[in-house]
Amino acid sequence: MRQTPGSDIFSMCGQISESKLIGYSLGGLMYTPAHNEKVSDFLISQRYEHLRSLALCMEDAIADGSEHEAVVQTARTFRNLENSVKNGKLSLNEIPYIFIRVKTAEQILPVFEAAGDTGILTGFIFPKFDETNAEDFLECISKINRYADNIIYSMPILESRSVFDIRSRIPVLSAIRAIIDSYSNNIINIRIGGNDFCSALGVRRRMCDSIYSIASVSSVIGDIVSIFSDDYIISAPVWDYFEGTDTSDTSWANGLANEIQLDIINGLTGKTAIHPSQLRIIDKSLSVSQNDFRDASDILKWKDDRLAVSKGTAGNRMNEIKVHRNWAEKIIIRAAVYGISE
């Protein structure tokens, strides 16, 4: 289900753009192959309570040579959803944000025409996004938005070898930043392809590890956050584990929740998901604590003309208006979208 503005909590942060709100509201972006015939069925029946955003993948999730089949099925999926909205079976706000992950920029226009300009498609995801293809991807979306009735947004994924390799990383990230700044109003989220970086090393984390346990991958994440987070929302890499046949085993959920806390403290918001069982954990982990919410509210409502520092509401930490304002704004937005935990 889509998150819509209107909460009184948002007023503390001033004006929030639609693109920024969507970027914070994606929760667990769940991937499925674009030629999955069951997509419209589970969306119309609202089978997954915590499904906020969905990616129809036309890249790694489908076999080479099945691109045409994926486009045809995508057209069917969107046609079924459009008919359900017209027939009153569900409203547009009951459909999650839907993105299509293409393989190349050349796919964007035909895929957009197949999906239709109905307000159901939220945007496109660009894999292997770097300085060699960034302009092509973003200019295609810019051209579509010159005539489309509804804004189509962009989500680049940073996962290329040139981003991972420390010898080229900073120049490449700087070049990417220079390009996307010209299209900044259209970019709602920058995503990190953590598994691609792990693949370059031939490693993968266990349930008791986190992506931050892999030093070289953690350093890439840190550099991406340093270069982009002042103006862009950055989402965290996928967690490989989900609920299995033994539903009493919650090791996967504990590992996911732990990694999300590390994501948050490292400046990331949201997560890529690969299974519906992950969505509830992601939503819960993105909610904010009572203490964080109260402290963030105090910071954003600060009225003392003499002091710029005070004791937190729990009495055990410092709140400093100049230092903690950016943190407070993120906490308030997360509270409005994901709620306040007990």
C-alpha positions as CSV (number, residue, x, y, z in Angstrom):
1,M,0.0,0.0,0.0
2,R,1.2,3.5,-0.9
3,Q,2.1,6.0,1.9
4,T,0.2,9.2,1.3
5,P,1.0,12.6,2.9
6,G,-1.3,14.1,5.5
7,S,0.1,13.0,8.9
8,D,0.4,15.8,11.4
9,I,3.8,14.5,12.2
10,F,5.1,15.7,8.8
11,S,4.4,19.4,9.7
12,M,7.4,19.3,12.0
13,C,9.7,18.8,8.9
14,G,8.3,21.6,6.8
15,Q,7.5,21.0,3.2
16,I,8.3,17.4,2.0
17,S,8.4,16.8,-1.8
18,E,6.5,13.9,-3.2
19,S,9.7,12.3,-4.4
20,K,11.3,12.5,-1.0
21,L,8.2,11.0,0.7
22,I,8.1,8.1,-1.8
23,G,11.8,7.5,-1.2
24,Y,11.3,7.1,2.5
25,S,8.1,5.1,2.1
26,L,9.4,2.2,0.0
27,G,10.1,-0.1,3.0
28,G,11.1,-3.5,1.7
29,L,11.3,-3.2,-2.1
30,M,10.3,-6.8,-3.1
31,Y,11.7,-8.2,-6.3
32,T,9.8,-10.6,-8.6
33,P,10.5,-11.6,-12.2
34,A,8.6,-9.4,-14.7
35,H,7.1,-12.5,-16.3
36,N,5.5,-13.7,-13.1
37,E,1.9,-14.3,-14.0
38,K,0.6,-14.1,-10.4
39,V,1.6,-10.4,-9.7
40,S,-1.8,-8.8,-10.5
41,D,-3.5,-11.6,-8.5
42,F,-1.6,-11.0,-5.3
43,L,-1.8,-7.3,-5.7
44,I,-5.6,-7.2,-6.3
45,S,-6.2,-9.6,-3.3
46,Q,-3.8,-7.6,-1.2
47,R,-2.2,-10.8,0.0
48,Y,0.9,-9.2,1.6
49,E,0.1,-6.7,4.3
50,H,3.5,-5.0,4.5
51,L,4.1,-4.8,0.7
52,R,4.8,-1.1,0.1
53,S,6.8,-1.4,-3.1
54,L,7.4,-3.9,-5.8
55,A,10.1,-4.3,-8.5
56,L,9.3,-6.2,-11.7
57,C,12.7,-7.4,-12.8
58,M,13.7,-7.7,-16.5
59,E,17.4,-8.1,-15.7
60,D,19.0,-10.7,-13.4
61,A,15.7,-12.4,-12.4
62,I,14.9,-13.5,-16.0
63,A,16.7,-15.8,-18.4
64,D,18.5,-14.3,-21.4
65,G,16.1,-14.5,-24.4
66,S,12.9,-14.1,-22.3
67,E,12.8,-10.3,-22.5
68,H,9.9,-10.2,-24.9
69,E,7.8,-12.6,-22.8
70,A,8.6,-10.3,-19.8
71,V,7.3,-7.2,-21.6
72,V,4.1,-9.0,-22.8
73,Q,3.4,-10.2,-19.2
74,T,4.1,-6.8,-17.8
75,A,1.5,-5.3,-20.1
76,R,-1.0,-7.9,-18.9
77,T,-0.2,-7.2,-15.3
78,F,-0.7,-3.5,-15.6
79,R,-3.9,-4.0,-17.7
80,N,-5.3,-6.2,-15.0
81,L,-4.5,-3.6,-12.3
82,E,-5.9,-0.8,-14.3
83,N,-9.2,-2.7,-14.9
84,S,-9.4,-3.5,-11.2
85,V,-9.1,0.2,-10.3
86,K,-11.7,1.2,-12.9
87,N,-14.1,-1.6,-11.6
88,G,-13.6,-0.4,-8.0
89,K,-12.0,-3.6,-6.8
90,L,-9.1,-1.6,-5.3
91,S,-8.0,2.0,-5.2
92,L,-4.7,3.4,-6.6
93,N,-3.5,3.9,-3.0
94,E,-4.0,0.2,-2.3
95,I,-1.5,-0.7,-5.0
96,P,2.1,-0.6,-3.8
97,Y,4.7,1.6,-5.6
98,I,5.6,-0.4,-8.7
99,F,9.0,-0.1,-10.4
100,I,10.4,-1.9,-13.5
101,R,14.0,-2.9,-13.5
102,V,15.2,-2.8,-17.1
103,K,18.5,-4.1,-18.5
104,T,19.2,-1.3,-20.9
105,A,18.1,2.3,-21.5
106,E,16.6,1.1,-24.9
107,Q,14.0,-1.0,-23.1
108,I,12.5,1.9,-21.2
109,L,10.2,3.5,-23.8
110,P,8.7,0.2,-25.1
111,V,8.2,-1.1,-21.5
112,F,6.6,2.2,-20.5
113,E,4.2,2.0,-23.4
114,A,3.4,-1.6,-22.5
115,A,2.7,-0.6,-18.8
116,G,0.6,2.4,-19.8
117,D,0.5,5.9,-18.5
118,T,-2.2,5.3,-15.8
119,G,-0.5,6.3,-12.6
120,I,0.1,2.7,-11.6
121,L,3.8,2.6,-12.6
122,T,5.9,4.6,-10.2
123,G,9.3,4.4,-12.0
124,F,12.2,2.5,-13.4
125,I,15.2,0.9,-11.7
126,F,18.6,1.1,-13.5
127,P,21.1,-1.7,-12.8
128,K,24.9,-1.4,-13.1
129,F,24.5,2.3,-13.0
130,D,27.7,4.2,-13.6
131,E,29.2,7.1,-15.5
132,T,29.0,5.2,-18.8
133,N,25.3,4.7,-18.9
134,A,23.8,7.2,-16.4
135,E,23.0,9.9,-18.9
136,D,21.3,7.4,-21.2
137,F,19.1,6.0,-18.5
138,L,18.1,9.4,-17.0
139,E,17.5,11.2,-20.3
140,C,15.1,8.4,-21.4
141,I,13.0,9.1,-18.2
142,S,13.3,12.9,-18.8
143,K,11.9,12.5,-22.3
144,I,9.0,10.4,-21.0
145,N,8.1,12.9,-18.4
146,R,7.8,15.7,-21.0
147,Y,4.5,14.1,-22.2
148,A,3.4,11.6,-19.5
149,D,0.4,12.4,-17.5
150,N,2.0,11.0,-14.3
151,I,5.6,11.6,-13.1
152,I,7.8,8.6,-13.7
153,Y,10.7,8.4,-11.2
154,S,14.2,6.9,-11.3
155,M,16.1,4.6,-9.0
156,P,19.8,3.9,-9.9
157,I,21.6,0.9,-8.5
158,L,25.3,1.3,-7.7
159,E,26.8,-2.1,-8.2
160,S,29.4,-1.9,-11.0
161,R,33.0,-3.1,-10.7
162,S,34.2,0.4,-11.2
163,V,32.3,1.5,-8.1
164,F,33.7,-1.4,-6.1
165,D,37.3,-1.1,-7.1
166,I,39.0,1.4,-4.8
167,R,41.3,2.5,-7.6
168,S,38.4,3.9,-9.6
169,R,35.7,4.4,-7.0
170,I,35.9,8.0,-6.0
171,P,36.3,9.4,-9.5
172,V,33.4,7.2,-10.7
173,L,31.1,8.1,-7.8
174,S,32.0,11.8,-8.3
175,A,31.2,11.5,-12.0
176,I,27.9,9.8,-11.3
177,R,27.0,12.5,-8.7
178,A,27.7,15.2,-11.3
179,I,25.3,13.6,-13.8
180,I,22.4,12.8,-11.5
181,D,22.5,16.3,-9.9
182,S,21.0,17.5,-13.3
183,Y,18.1,15.1,-12.8
184,S,17.8,15.3,-9.0
185,N,14.1,16.0,-8.8
186,N,13.4,12.8,-10.6
187,I,15.6,10.5,-8.4
188,I,13.7,9.2,-5.3
189,N,16.3,6.7,-4.1
190,I,19.8,5.4,-4.7
191,R,20.2,1.7,-4.2
192,I,23.3,-0.3,-3.4
193,G,23.9,-3.7,-5.0
194,G,25.6,-5.4,-2.1
195,N,25.5,-8.9,-3.5
196,D,27.3,-7.7,-6.7
197,F,30.1,-6.4,-4.5
198,C,30.1,-9.7,-2.6
199,S,30.2,-11.6,-5.9
200,A,33.4,-9.7,-6.9
201,L,35.0,-11.2,-3.7
202,G,33.4,-14.6,-4.0
203,V,31.9,-14.3,-0.5
204,R,28.5,-14.2,1.1
205,R,27.4,-13.5,4.7
206,R,25.9,-16.0,7.0
207,M,22.8,-15.3,9.2
208,C,25.0,-14.4,12.1
209,D,27.0,-11.9,10.0
210,S,26.0,-8.5,8.4
211,I,27.1,-6.8,5.2
212,Y,29.2,-4.6,7.4
213,S,31.3,-7.6,8.5
214,I,32.8,-7.6,5.0
215,A,35.3,-4.8,5.3
216,S,35.7,-4.0,1.6
217,V,32.0,-4.0,0.9
218,S,31.4,-1.9,4.1
219,S,33.9,0.7,2.8
220,V,32.0,1.0,-0.5
221,I,28.8,1.6,1.3
222,G,30.6,4.3,3.4
223,D,31.9,6.1,0.4
224,I,28.5,6.0,-1.4
225,V,26.8,7.5,1.7
226,S,29.6,10.1,2.1
227,I,29.1,11.3,-1.5
228,F,25.3,11.1,-2.0
229,S,23.5,11.3,1.4
230,D,23.5,15.1,1.7
231,D,20.8,15.3,-1.0
232,Y,19.7,11.7,-1.8
233,I,18.0,8.9,0.1
234,I,20.1,5.7,0.0
235,S,18.7,2.2,0.4
236,A,20.4,-0.8,1.9
237,P,21.4,-4.0,0.1
238,V,19.3,-7.2,0.1
239,W,19.4,-9.8,2.9
240,D,19.7,-13.3,1.5
241,Y,17.7,-15.2,4.1
242,F,13.9,-15.6,4.7
243,E,11.4,-17.8,6.4
244,G,11.8,-21.5,5.5
245,T,9.9,-24.7,6.1
246,D,10.8,-24.6,9.8
247,T,8.7,-21.6,10.8
248,S,9.9,-21.8,14.4
249,D,13.5,-20.9,13.3
250,T,13.7,-17.1,13.5
251,S,17.5,-16.8,13.0
252,W,17.0,-15.3,9.6
253,A,14.6,-12.6,11.1
254,N,17.0,-11.8,13.9
255,G,19.9,-11.4,11.4
256,L,17.7,-9.2,9.2
257,A,16.6,-7.0,12.0
258,N,20.2,-6.7,13.2
259,E,21.5,-5.7,9.8
260,I,18.7,-3.1,9.4
261,Q,19.8,-1.4,12.6
262,L,23.3,-1.3,11.2
263,D,21.9,0.1,7.9
264,I,20.2,2.9,9.8
265,I,23.2,3.9,11.9
266,N,25.2,4.0,8.6
267,G,22.8,6.4,7.0
268,L,20.6,4.1,4.9
269,T,16.8,3.9,4.7
270,G,14.8,0.9,3.4
271,K,15.9,-2.5,2.1
272,T,15.7,-4.7,-0.9
273,A,13.5,-7.7,-0.2
274,I,13.4,-11.1,-2.0
275,H,10.6,-12.8,0.0
276,P,7.3,-11.7,1.5
277,S,8.3,-13.0,5.0
278,Q,11.0,-10.3,5.1
279,L,8.5,-7.4,4.7
280,R,7.1,-7.4,8.2
281,I,10.6,-7.5,9.8
282,I,11.7,-4.6,7.6
283,D,8.6,-2.5,8.5
284,K,9.0,-3.1,12.2
285,S,12.7,-2.4,12.1
286,L,12.1,0.9,10.4
287,S,9.7,2.1,13.0
288,V,11.2,4.5,15.6
289,S,11.4,4.3,19.4
290,Q,9.4,6.5,21.7
291,N,12.6,8.1,23.0
292,D,13.9,8.9,19.5
293,F,10.5,10.3,18.5
294,R,10.3,12.5,21.6
295,D,13.8,13.8,21.2
296,A,13.4,14.4,17.5
297,S,10.2,16.3,18.2
298,D,11.9,18.5,20.8
299,I,14.7,19.3,18.5
300,L,12.4,20.3,15.6
301,K,10.2,22.4,17.9
302,W,13.1,24.1,19.7
303,K,12.1,27.4,21.2
304,D,14.9,28.3,23.6
305,D,16.6,31.5,22.3
306,R,19.5,31.2,24.7
307,L,20.5,27.5,24.7
308,A,21.1,25.2,21.8
309,V,21.6,22.0,23.8
310,S,19.5,20.1,26.4
311,K,19.1,16.7,28.0
312,G,17.1,14.1,26.1
313,T,13.7,13.0,27.3
314,A,15.1,9.8,28.8
315,G,17.6,11.9,30.7
316,N,20.7,10.0,29.4
317,R,21.8,11.7,26.2
318,M,22.4,15.1,24.8
319,N,20.2,16.8,22.2
320,E,22.0,19.6,20.3
321,I,19.9,21.6,17.9
322,K,22.6,22.3,15.3
323,V,24.2,18.8,15.3
324,H,21.1,16.6,15.5
325,R,18.5,18.4,13.3
326,N,19.1,16.2,10.2
327,W,18.8,13.1,12.3
328,A,15.6,14.5,13.8
329,E,14.0,15.1,10.4
330,K,14.7,11.5,9.4
331,I,13.3,10.2,12.6
332,I,10.1,12.2,12.2
333,I,9.6,11.0,8.6
334,R,10.2,7.4,9.5
335,A,7.7,7.8,12.4
336,A,5.1,9.1,10.1
337,V,5.6,6.3,7.6
338,Y,6.4,3.2,9.8
339,G,5.0,4.2,13.2
340,I,6.4,4.5,16.7
341,S,7.3,1.3,18.5
342,E,6.3,0.5,22.0
